[in-house]
């Protein structure tokens, strides 16, 4: 998403998801390590492990511990008082092309076992068998790795015959290293899959099918489950997700005589000259990476206007940006932002780090970003306080009364098709996919992929997340999840970024993009 592919910067394209209108959406239709696939034999498990812990047992920042439903720590497979998660909450409204079956159990587990209390201690119920070593591939900062290690430790406690080694790789090297290792058959057994890679890695036969894994997906956001499907089969499952909102500096707005953050495009454009008069920069956007235009810059406004980059024509994707009024209008809106003269120097190649630093230093009034921006702001300015020095608001809409939306991304999780320990790997994946464990992993800087995920702490009582709760139900992936997603995003960046600065015809630039995609990328 991230950082969003889209990745994750942690989530680039988050950084990383759900497609926008006409694709898979949020209930609307959206760490690598190279260890080796372990030793031993086995086939994919066909019977489910104990059901997931309930979301209500994980109201603390960390998920439920093995011995208590109120203490912090990952959920145990033998946790007592495990109730089924609620079905209502942010992102629960279904729309688009998602089917009801998408939110049912990924073959296998029954809801009865999910809601029944498991008896006995962890040691009494721990499975016996030959010793097995798994490698878990992931990427992320120290806090993220620590959160995942806690979940892995909890898994090993109730599965003493299985050792899990966490193998982390920096994000920028993750995809390349993982692709090389999986192709050679010595990649990790269980690993993060950035959502843009699901289809490509499935087509390359890197991912094992998960239809019989026994994961109950009824509590998951349907569109996120659908992202992990290829030709109707499940090859990956959601690990987390995200969205973008408008960050603003209250002090700069007050100095400019502005009493509230802009709710519409016109209000934002009207605010920029006033902010410029104070000596501050009005608005900046990311423009240095292949995913920036689609996920971070144009995408959020495009989704509020009902735009799209690709169209799904009876199962075949094609470039459709120029023919979509919402997409054209979003590009033209950002051209007006630039024309106002309120953007900072270096906007032609603006990195996320530079943009956030300007904002943290009190030099920039507006930027769009995900929840991962807050730790960076506080790092760049340790004295900054939410509510005084920065706040978040929903992405401005095209016209008053419209529904604010955004782009979403995020990570999925999969199993190596060539893993020599498919049974053990399946057991690990189903454990990680328990709601309490997903909450624990996402709490560091993203959102759990659950319908009621933001009703849990740390999101529930923190006003920083209120804007995210508004945009999430209407958010989705800006690009249909095609195998060539990375190339499509790069082509969108190449064709659109220059015209934001030059003011040249947005429609012509998007037409050139459509032609390139249809004749060279998706042909």
N, C-alpha and C positions, 0 to 999 in steps of 0.2 A: 508499500500500500509500500503495511511498509508497512534511503528508504524507498510506493506503489509502486520483478515485476510483479507490477505496477508497482510493481514490485513493491517490496516492502522497503523502506530505507531502513525501517525495519520492515515495512510491508510494501515496499515499492510495488506496484502500481497501486501498492497500497495504494501503495507503495509497495495494493491491493489492494465477497463481492456479489454483485448481481447486475444483470444487464438492464439496460434502460428499456424504454418502451419498445415492445416487440421482441424482447429477448427474455433472459431469465432475470427476474428482479426480486428484491427484498420482500418477498411476500407480494411483490408486484412483478415480476419479470420484465437482479441484479440485476536439525540444525546441524547445514550439511556437515556431515562428517563423513569421512570416508573410512569406514571401518571394515567392511567386509560383511558378507551375509552369514556370518557365524558358521557353526559346524553342526552336524547332526542331520536328521531327516524329518519328514513330516509333510502333511498336506494341509491346506487351509481348513480351519476348524468349521464344523457345520452346526455345532450346538453352542448357544450363547452362554457367556459367563453370567454372574449375578447381575441384576439390573442396575441401572444408574441410580446414584444418590439423588435425592430430591433437591430442587433449587432452594426450597425453604430451609434446608439444613445448612445452607452455605451463605448465610446473610452477612457473615464477617468478611473482611477483605480477603482472607484466604479461605479455601474450601474446608469442609468438615474433616476433622481428624478421624483416625480409625476407631478411637475409643469413645469419642463424644461427638454429639451433633452440634456442639457450640464452640468447640475449640478449633483454632486455626489448623490448617494442614489439609493435604489431599484427601479425597474421599476414598474410603476403603471398599473393597469388593464385598466385605462382610458387614458393612455398616448397618446398624439397626435404625429403625424409624425412617426408612427410605420411602418417601412418598413420591408419587408421580408428579412431574412439573406441571405448573399451570399452563393453560392453553391460550391465555390472553396476555396482551402486553404489546410493547413496541414491536412493529413489524409483523403483527399477527394477521393482519388483513390480507387475504389472498387475492391475487389478480393475475393478469397476464396469462401465460400459457401453462403455468404450473398445474399439475394434476393432484388430486387428493392423495393418490398413491405415493406421490413423492415424499409426503410427510409421514408415511407409515414406517413400520420397522423395516430396516434393511434386512430382509428375510431373516427369520430366525427368532429372535427374542420376543417373548410375549410380555405384555404389560403387567401381567399378574406377578411375574418374578421381580419386576422392577419395584413394585409397591409392597412386596412382602418383606418382613423383617428376617434377616439372615441370623441364624443362631450359631453359638459357639465362638470361640476366639479365633484370631487370625491363624494362629499356629495349628489349631485343630482342623480348620478348613483348608489350610494351605495345600495345594495340589502336590502330589508326589510325582517323581519321575526323574529321568536322567538330567544331569546338569546341562543347561543350555546358556549360551552367551549371545545376546542380541546387541546390535549397534543402533542407536537412535540418532539420526542425522538432523541437525538443526542449525539455526543462525540467529544471532541477536546479541544484545548488550548483556552486561553482567547480571542485571536484575532479571532479565528475561530467562537467562540460562539457569539462574538460581530457582526461579519459579518452576521451571520444567524439571529440574533435578529433584525438587521436593515430590513432585508427582511420580517420578521414576522410583524414588526411594520407597514411597508408599506401595507402589506396585510390587517391588522386590520383597517387601516385608510380608505380603500375603502370597507371594510366589517365590519361596526361598530357593527353588531349584533353577530359577531364571535370573541371570545376571544381565543388567542393561548398562551398556557404556554409552554415555552421552558424548557425541563427537561434534564439535561446533566449528563452523567455517564462516569467515566474514561474508557479509551479504554480497559484496561485489564479486566474490569468487564462487559463490554458492552454486549457481546454476551450471556453470562450466565444469566445476569439479564433480558435481553430482552426476551430470550427464555422462561424463567420461567414465566414472566408476560404475554406474548402472549398465552402461553399454558393455563394459568388460565383465560384468557379473560379480563384481566385488564391492558394490555400494552398500549403504546401511540397510538394515532390515526394515525399519520403520522410519519415516522421514517426513519433514515438511515439504509440501508441494505448493509453490506459489500459483495462484489461480490461473494465470496466463499459460501455465505449462501443462495443465491437466490433459488437454486433448493431444498435444504433441507427444507427451510422455506416454500416454496410453497407446497412441499409434506406433510408438517406438517399442512397445511391449515392455516398458519399464515397470508398469504398475499391475499388481495382482487384482483380480476382481474381488469386490467386497460384498456382493449381494448375499452371501451366506455368512457374513462376519458376525451377525447377531447384534448389531447396534440398533437400538431403538431411536429412530430419528423424529418421532412425533413431536418432541419439544423444540426441534430445530426450525430455523427460518427456512421455508420450503425452497426458495430460490437458491439458497446457498447449498442445499443438498443437491439440487439439480445441476449446479456447476460441476460437481464431481461425476456426472453421468456422461457416458459416451455411447451413442447408439443404444440407449436405453439401459445400459448396464452401469452399475456403480463402481468407480475405480478410485475415488478419493472421497473423503468426508470433511466437513468444515472443522477448522480448528479455531479460527477467530474471524473477525471482520472489522470494518471501520467506516468512516465517512468523513467528509470535510465540512467545515462551517466557516463563517466570517469571524475573524479575530479583529477587534478594534481597540484603540487606545482611548479610554474615557477622558483623560486629561486633554489630549489634543482636540477632541470633539468639543469639549467645554470651552476651550480657548477660542475655537472657531464659531462659538455660539450655536452649536448643534446639540440638541437635548436628548436625542435618541439615535441609535444606530439605524442606518438605512434599511428599510424593509422592501424597497423596490429598486429597480435599475435606475429609474429617474431620480430617486432620492439620493442614490450614491453619486450619480453624475452631478447633481446640484451641490452636494457636499464638497466635492473635490476642489473647486476654486476657493472656497472659504478656508479649507485646510491649507492649501498652497499659500494663502495670504499670511498664515501664521509662521511660515518658514519650515514647516514640516512637509514630508512627502505624503501624498494622499494615498496611493495604492501601488502595490507591487505584486508581481506574479512570477511563478517559476517558469523558466524558459531554457534550461540548460540540458535537459535529459529527454530521451526518446518518448517517455510516457507523460511528460509534463503537460502538454497541450490537452491531451485526452482526459487525463485523470485529475490534474491539479488546477488547470487554468480555464480552459473552455468548458470542460466536462460538467462541472457543478452547475454553471449557468445554463448550459445546453439541456441538462436533465430537468431543471425547473421549467424550461420552456417546451418540454416534450420533444426534444430533438433526438437525433440518432446519427451515428457514424456509418453503421452498416445496417442493411435490411436483410431479413430472413425471407427468402422467396421459396416457399415449399421445401425447406431444408437446405437450401443453397444460399450462402451469404454473398452479398454484393455491396459495393460502395454506394451509399445513398445520402451522403452529407449535403450535396448541393441541392437536392430536391426536397430537403427537409427544412421547413421554415424556422423551426426552433433552433437548429444548428446554425443556420445563416445569421439569425438574429443574435445569437450568443457571440459569434465572432465579431459582428458589427458593433455590439455593445462594448466589447473590450477594445475595439479600435477607438471608440469615443473616449474611453478611459485614458488611453495613451494620448489622444489628441488634446486632452485637457492640460497636458504638461505637468501632471501631478506625480508621474512615476520617477523613480530615482535614476541616477546615472548607472549604466551597466545593465539596463533592463533587457537588452538584446541577448544577454547570456547570464541571466540571473539564477544563481544557485539557491537552493533551499537554505543553506547555512547563512549566506549573505543576507537574504531576505529576512530571516528570523532574527538575525543579529541587529539589523536596522530597527526592527519592531521592538525588540527587547530593550534597545537603547533609547527608546522614546522618540525616534526620528521618523517613524512610519505610522500612519493612522490605520490602514486596513491591509489585511492579507487573508487569503483563504488557506486553511490547513487542517490537518487531522489532530487527534488527541495527543499524538506523539510530539507535537510542537511545544506543549507546555513544559516538559522537562528541559527542553533546549532553551526556552525563554528564561527559565529560572537558573540555568547554568550560565547563560550570558549575562544575566542580571539577577544575582541572588537576592536582592532587596525587592524585586518586583512582587506585587501582591495582586491576586485575582480580585477584580471588582474595583481596584484603584488604578492600577497600571495597565491592566489588560482585561478584556472580557470577551465572551463569545456570543454570537447571534446567528440565527438561521441565515442561510444563503439568500440574498435578496432575490425577489421574484420579478418576472417581467412586468406584470401588472398587479395592482393592489387586489387582494383577495385570493391570489393564486397560492398553490401549495408549494412551500419550499422543499427542495429536493437536493440531492448531492450525488457525487460518485462514491461508489463503494468498492472495496477490494478485499484483500485478506488472504490468509493461508488456508490450505487444506492439508490433510495428512493421508499418507498412503503406505502401502507395503510393497517391497521389491518383489517383482514377479519371480526373480531368481533366488530369493531367499531360501536357504537350506533349512530354515526353522519357521515355516509358515504357521504352524499351530501356535507356537509361542509368540510370534509376531502378531498374529490375529488377537491373541489374548491381551497383549500390550496395547494395541490400538483400541480395542473395546474399553479398556480401563481408562485410557486417556480421554475417550469420548464421553465419559460420564459427565453430566452437567456441572457438578461441583468442581471437577478437575479442569474443565474448560474455563470456568469462571476464574479459577486460580491462575491459569496460564495467561488469560487475557487481561487480568487486572493490572498488569505492568504498563500497558500502553495501547490497548485496543479494546474490542468489545467481544463478548462471547457470542457465538452464532445461534443464540437461543431466542425464542419469541419473547420471553420475559427476562432476557439477559440484563437489561439496564434497570430492572427492578431490584437487582441485587447490589450489595455494596462491592466496590467503592463508588459505583455510579449513581445509586439511588439518591443519596443525600447531598451530593456535591453539585452546586449550581453550575459549575464549569460544564457539566454534561447536559444541561437542560436543552441547549441548542441542538445537540446531537440527537436527543430524544425526539425533537421535532422533525428533523430531516430524515432520520433513518427509515421510517415506514415508506417513504417515497423515493428512496435512493436505489441506485443500481449500477452495474458495470456500464461504462460508457461505450464499450465495444463488445459486440457479440463474442462469446467465447469460441473462437475458431483456432485451429492449430497455428495459424500464421498471425496470431494476435500481436506478437512483438513487432513483426514487420508492418502490420497495419498501423500500430501506434507510431512507429518511426516515420511512416509516410505522412501521417496526419501532422506530426510535429514539423516535418520538413516543408510542407505546403502552407500551413497556417501561421506558424510563428513569424515569418517575415512580414506578412500582410497586417499583423497587429500593429507593427511599427510603421510600415509604409503607408497604410491607409488605402492600399489598392483594393480592387474589388474582392470582397469576401466570397461571392458566388463563383467567381472565376477560379479562385484558389481552391475552393472545395470541389469544383468540377475537375480540376487537374488531379486532385487527390482521388476522386472516384475513378477516373480513368486509369491512374496508376495502379490502384487496388484491383480493379476488374481485369486489366490487361496483363499485369505483371505478378501480382501477389496471389489473388484468389482464382486465377484462371483454371 
